[in-house]
Amino acid sequence: MKPRYSNRPFPSVQAMNWALVKNWNKTVKPRDIVYFLGDWTIKRQPRRARYWMRKLNGHIISIKGNHDRGQRGVKFYHHRIRHWGGHKFLLLHDPKEKQGTWEGWLIHGHRHNKSMDRYPFINGGRKTINVSVELTNYRPISIDYILSLNIDSIRRMEKINSKPERW
């Protein structure tokens, strides 16, 4: 499948959607809290965010993406700030929407795998973590996993399966 956003290894949008649901539910337990960083659907998709949310495990907190306009029945946040493992994280859809002088890590989506020079899975110089599905093996990842990588020592890591380049 070669949509204009990224080259994904699926024969169709439907196959991709069901693979994402299956991967999510294998990864996320019913009581897990998940931050979904935007773009539940694209405007040409007939199904709304609520449709997909009902199929997924976990308590989902939605950060609004640029394609999430007109979604009824879903509470969206512009961003969330969270503290985990001694780190401060800003959760946001588009990394370019970061305001001011943020000192912590930024976890975002939106960039897919088309801006790998600036937005790989982990960019230690910019302190960004790109959780677009193309970089995370088409499944959610936990903050515990991210912290287990010793993120402060990573200069760059292309994808979740890549070997990190350390400082």
PALOGU-273055 format. One record per atom (N, C-alpha, C): residue in one letter; x, y, z. Coordinates in steps of 0.1 Angstrom, whole numbers, padded with zeros to 4 digits, always signed. Atoms other than C-alpha are relative to their C-alpha. Example, Ala and Ser with C-alpha at 12.3 -4.5 7.8 and 13.67 -1.06 7.14 Angstrom:
BEGIN
a+0009-0012+0000a+0123-0045+0078a+0009+0012+0000s-0009-0011+0000s+0137-0011+0071s-0008+0011+0008
***
This chain:
BEGIN
m+0008-0012+0000m+0000+0000+0000m+0009+0012+0000k-0008-0012+0001k+0015+0033-0010k-0008+0013+0001p+0007-0012-0001p-0006+0061+0004p+0010+0012+0000r-0009-0012+0001r+0007+0097+0002r+0008+0003+0013y-0006-0004-0013y+0017+0097+0039y+0013-0009+0003s-0012+0009-0002s+0041+0067+0040s-0002-0013-0007n+0001+0013+0006n+0049+0034+0025n-0002-0011+0010r+0003+0010-0010r+0032+0008+0046r-0002-0014-0007p+0000+0014+0006p+0034-0030+0041p-0013-0007+0001f+0013+0006+0000f-0003-0037+0037f-0006+0001-0014p+0006-0001+0013p-0023-0046+0006p-0011+0010-0001s+0011-0009+0001s-0051-0023+0015s-0002+0007+0014v+0002-0007-0012v-0063+0002+0041v-0008-0009+0010q+0007+0009-0009q-0087-0024+0055q+0009-0010+0007a-0010+0009-0006a-0059-0049+0060a+0008+0007+0010m-0008-0008-0009m-0038-0022+0077m-0009+0002+0013n+0008-0003-0012n-0067-0012+0100n-0002-0012+0009w+0002+0011-0009w-0074-0047+0112w+0013-0006+0006a-0013+0003-0006a-0037-0054+0117a+0003+0009+0012l-0002-0009-0011l-0035-0023+0138l-0008-0004+0012v+0008+0004-0011v-0064-0034+0159v+0005-0013+0007k-0005+0012-0005k-0050-0069+0163k+0013+0002+0008n-0013-0003-0007n-0015-0056+0173n-0003+0008+0013w+0003-0008-0012w-0030-0031+0197w-0005-0009+0011n+0006+0008-0010n-0051-0057+0215n+0009-0011+0005k-0010+0009-0005k-0022-0081+0218k+0010+0007+0009t-0010-0008-0008t-0001-0053+0234t-0007+0006+0012v+0006-0008-0010v-0026-0034+0255v-0010-0009+0008k+0010+0007-0008k-0045-0049+0284k-0012+0009+0003p+0012-0007-0002p-0081-0039+0292p+0001+0012+0010r-0001-0010-0010r-0071-0018+0322r+0012+0010-0002d-0011-0009+0003d-0040-0001+0307d-0005+0014-0004i+0002-0014+0005i-0040+0037+0301i+0008+0002-0012v-0007-0003+0012v-0031+0046+0266v-0002+0014-0005y+0001-0013+0006y-0024+0080+0252y+0001-0002-0016f+0001+0001+0015f-0034+0080+0215f+0003+0014-0005l-0005-0013+0004l-0015+0108+0198l-0005+0005-0014g+0007-0007+0011g-0039+0117+0171g-0002-0008-0013d+0004+0005+0013d-0054+0109+0137d-0006-0014+0001w+0008+0013-0001w-0080+0082+0145w-0004-0004-0014t+0005+0003+0013t-0092+0085+0109t+0006+0010-0010i-0002-0010+0010i-0086+0103+0077i-0014+0004-0006k+0013-0004+0004k-0115+0123+0063k-0007-0008-0010r+0007+0009+0009r-0122+0099+0035r-0004-0013+0006q+0004+0013-0007q-0126+0070+0060q-0014+0002+0005p+0014-0001-0004p-0163+0063+0067p-0002-0002+0015r+0002+0004-0014r-0157+0051+0103r+0006+0011+0009r-0005-0010-0009r-0153+0075+0132r+0008-0005+0011a-0009+0004-0011a-0130+0075+0162a-0007-0010+0010r+0008+0008-0010r-0157+0060+0185r-0001-0015-0005y+0001+0013+0005y-0160+0030+0162y+0013-0008+0003w-0013+0006-0003w-0123+0022+0165w+0003-0001+0015m-0003+0001-0014m-0121+0030+0202m-0007-0012+0006r+0008+0011-0005r-0148+0004+0209r+0007-0014-0003k-0007+0013+0004k-0126-0023+0193k+0013-0002+0007l-0013+0000-0006l-0095-0015+0213l+0000-0001+0015n-0002+0001-0015n-0083-0025+0248n+0005+0013+0006g-0006-0011-0007g-0074+0000+0274g-0010+0012+0002h+0006-0013-0002h-0086+0033+0287h+0008+0010-0008i-0007-0008+0010i-0077+0057+0258i-0003+0014+0003i+0000-0014-0001i-0069+0093+0262i+0005+0006-0013s-0002-0005+0013s-0070+0111+0229s+0006+0014-0001i-0006-0013+0003i-0047+0139+0218i-0004+0002-0014k+0006-0003+0013k-0062+0157+0188k+0010+0001-0011g-0009-0001+0011g-0045+0151+0155g-0006+0009-0011n+0005-0009+0011n-0049+0172+0123n-0011-0006-0008h+0011+0006+0008h-0073+0146+0108h-0012-0003+0009d+0010+0003-0009d-0095+0144+0139d-0012+0010+0001r+0011-0010+0000r-0119+0172+0130r-0014-0007-0002g+0013+0005+0002g-0156+0165+0133g-0003-0013+0007q+0002+0013-0007q-0153+0135+0156q-0009+0003+0012r+0009-0001-0012r-0183+0133+0180r+0002-0011+0010g+0000+0010-0011g-0184+0115+0213g+0014-0004+0005v-0014+0002-0005v-0146+0117+0219v+0005+0013+0006k-0006-0012-0007k-0129+0140+0244k+0014+0001-0005f-0013-0001+0005f-0098+0153+0228f+0008+0011+0008y-0008-0009-0006y-0069+0171+0244y+0010+0005-0010h-0010-0005+0009h-0044+0194+0226h+0014-0007+0004h-0013+0006-0005h-0015+0179+0247h-0002-0005+0014r+0000+0005-0014r-0008+0162+0280r+0015+0001+0004i-0014+0000-0006i+0023+0166+0303i+0000-0011+0011r-0001+0011-0009r+0033+0135+0322r+0014-0001+0005h-0013+0003-0006h+0062+0126+0346h+0001-0015+0002w-0003+0015-0001w+0076+0090+0344w+0015-0002+0002g-0014+0004-0001g+0108+0076+0357g+0010+0011+0001g-0009-0012-0001g+0123+0110+0366g+0001+0008-0012h+0000-0008+0012h+0116+0124+0332h-0013+0007-0002k+0012-0008+0003k+0091+0150+0320k-0003-0002-0015f+0004+0003+0014f+0072+0142+0288f-0012+0009-0004l+0011-0007+0006l+0050+0164+0266l-0005-0009-0011l+0006+0009+0010l+0026+0143+0246l-0008+0009-0009l+0006-0010+0010l+0015+0161+0214l-0001-0007-0013h+0001+0006+0013h+0004+0151+0179h+0011+0005-0009d-0010-0006+0009d+0026+0174+0158d+0011+0007+0007p-0011-0006-0007p+0060+0182+0171p+0002+0015-0002k-0002-0015+0003k+0060+0216+0154k-0010+0008+0008e+0010-0007-0008e+0031+0226+0177e+0006+0003+0014k-0006-0002-0014k+0055+0226+0208k+0001+0015+0002q-0001-0014-0003q+0053+0260+0224q+0011+0003+0010g-0009-0005-0009g+0080+0279+0241g+0013-0009+0001t-0012+0007-0003t+0111+0264+0257t-0002-0012+0008w+0002+0013-0007w+0102+0229+0266w+0013-0007+0003e-0013+0005-0004e+0130+0213+0286e+0000-0016+0000g+0001+0014-0001g+0117+0177+0287g+0000-0007-0013w+0002+0008+0012w+0111+0150+0262w-0013+0002-0007l+0012-0001+0007l+0085+0153+0235l-0003-0013-0007i+0005+0012+0006i+0065+0122+0225i-0011+0004-0010h+0009-0004+0010h+0046+0127+0192h-0002-0010-0010g+0003+0008+0012g+0031+0112+0161g+0002+0009-0012h+0001-0009+0011h+0023+0130+0129h+0011-0001-0011r-0011+0000+0009r+0057+0127+0112r+0002-0012-0008h-0001+0013+0007h+0053+0091+0101h+0015-0004-0002n-0014+0003+0003n+0085+0079+0084n+0006+0008-0012k-0004-0008+0011k+0089+0106+0059k+0010+0011+0004s-0009-0010-0005s+0110+0129+0081s+0010-0006+0009m-0009+0008-0008m+0135+0104+0094m+0012+0008+0004d-0011-0008-0003d+0163+0129+0093d-0002+0008+0013r+0003-0008-0012r+0147+0151+0119r-0008-0008+0011y+0009+0007-0010y+0121+0127+0135y+0001-0015-0001p-0001+0014-0001p+0134+0092+0138p-0008-0005+0013f+0006+0005-0012f+0120+0070+0166f+0005+0008+0012i-0006-0008-0011i+0144+0087+0191i+0010+0010-0006n-0010-0010+0004n+0163+0119+0184n+0004+0007+0013g-0005-0005-0012g+0184+0126+0215g+0003+0015+0000g-0004-0014+0001g+0196+0160+0203g-0013+0009+0002r+0013-0008-0001r+0160+0173+0199r-0009-0004+0012k+0008+0006-0011k+0147+0151+0228k-0014-0003-0005t+0013+0004+0005t+0119+0138+0206t-0001-0015-0002i+0003+0015+0001i+0103+0103+0205i-0012+0000-0010n+0010+0000+0010n+0083+0097+0173n-0007-0014+0001v+0007+0013-0002v+0056+0070+0180v-0009-0003-0012s+0008+0003+0012s+0041+0070+0145s+0001-0015-0003v+0001+0014+0001v+0031+0034+0137v+0011-0006-0008e-0011+0005+0009e+0057+0030+0109e+0013-0002+0008l-0013+0001-0007l+0085+0034+0135l-0001-0010+0012t+0002+0008-0012t+0069+0012+0163t-0005-0014-0004n+0004+0014+0004n+0062-0020+0143n-0015-0001+0000y+0015+0000+0001y+0025-0010+0140y-0007-0005+0012r+0006+0003-0013r+0018-0014+0177r+0003+0011+0010p-0003-0010-0011p+0016+0008+0208p+0013-0005+0007i-0012+0003-0009i+0047+0010+0230i-0002+0006+0013s+0002-0005-0014s+0048+0015+0267s+0011+0010+0004i-0010-0010-0005i+0066+0043+0285i+0011-0008+0008d-0010+0009-0006d+0083+0015+0305d+0010-0005-0010y-0009+0004+0010y+0098+0002+0273y+0010+0012-0004i-0008-0012+0004i+0110+0037+0263i+0010+0003+0011l-0009-0003-0011l+0125+0043+0297l+0011-0011+0001s-0009+0010-0001s+0142+0009+0296s+0012+0001-0010l-0010-0002+0010l+0162+0021+0266l+0011+0010+0005n-0009-0011-0005n+0180+0047+0288n+0001+0011-0010i+0002-0010+0011i+0168+0075+0265i+0010+0011+0001d-0009-0011-0001d+0192+0101+0279d+0014-0003-0006s-0013+0004+0006s+0221+0081+0265s-0001-0002-0015i+0002+0002+0014i+0206+0078+0230i+0001+0013-0008r-0002-0012+0009r+0218+0102+0203r-0011-0002-0011r+0010+0002+0011r+0196+0086+0176r-0004-0015-0001m+0005+0013+0002m+0175+0055+0170m-0011+0001-0010e+0009-0002+0011e+0158+0051+0137e-0014-0006+0002k+0013+0007-0002k+0130+0026+0145k+0001-0008+0013i+0001+0008-0012i+0119+0005+0175i+0010-0012+0000n-0008+0012+0001n+0139-0025+0162n+0015+0004-0002s-0014-0004+0003s+0171-0005+0154s+0009+0000+0012k-0010-0002-0010k+0202-0004+0174k+0002+0014+0003p-0002-0014-0002p+0205+0029+0192p+0014+0004-0001e-0013-0007+0000e+0234+0052+0185e+0001+0008+0013r-0001-0006-0013r+0246+0063+0219r+0009+0012-0001w-0009-0012-0001w+0263+0096+0229w+0014-0004+0003
***
